[in-house]
């Protein structure tokens, strides 16, 4: 198999409702897809969601990194096996900066999908075999409008979701109102955790968590800014609620820093910001060795390719504490891939074990949402 051409396609997919947190509000998913082509007409697909406030990447920086560095180095490579494709990717992954993680992810997934299709194996095999036949996804409430909180919570209760993450903000009063509303509708059997998206200081985190004790929160995600490792350490040491690192965790180096500084209890592994499947596996491995847990996270607006990649990670890890993503048709007006792998009732979804990544864009839908296209060829 020879890598002969890559397409970089920007898509804009409208979302069913806008999603809001302390760092961003979004009602269109603008993602980048990469199509990898081989000499026999085979195609593999990758995806990323560049986020300036997570990895420092933008749509333009991802296009730039893909066209000038990442894809030219992959073009022309001849690969004799799926393992050879994975081996080719590792040195390049090691050379990526923190602000190139999403760009690399899109290229990596495309190559793994293509090689998996060609050599008859799942792209997930870079993480090893399936460990668990199905996983349970959490619901996420990301609004401070109480009517919307009520509607979201009612939908999740009816859908049978077992775990819910609630986005919180600066105001303790507003946060308590959101949590009270969610708890009242969801009942005591559903676990609640919060994500502050960097909104607080360490002292403010302890004040807010203390005031939230009656909700029996199972986690607090990224309470302080991503670069505030001292703050993360202080909140973790307080042991009020397990601390999840999200914006603080993108690269393998970030994972090592968080472990060394004892700055969290759980890693939020999102495939796009963490540089793809191979790096997700390496970050997961570091966490296990350090006695930390991992969760599968998602960028808001991920389409089916990233959902599938996340599914591979969650089902092939030794065990993730929570899963997010695979919201497909629940969040997007229309997902662009087939088959539909949107999570089912209760948030349950099965492992994927077909060749490649397991989903592919439907041509007419891709065309509908395509915003721009570039080609990189020899
Ligand atoms: Mg988060």
Boltz pocket constraint, residues with backbone or C-beta under 6 A from the ligand:
constraints:
  - pocket:
      binder: B
      contacts: [[A, 195], [A, 197], [A, 221], [A, 222], [A, 246], [A, 247], [A, 268]]
      max_distance: 6.0
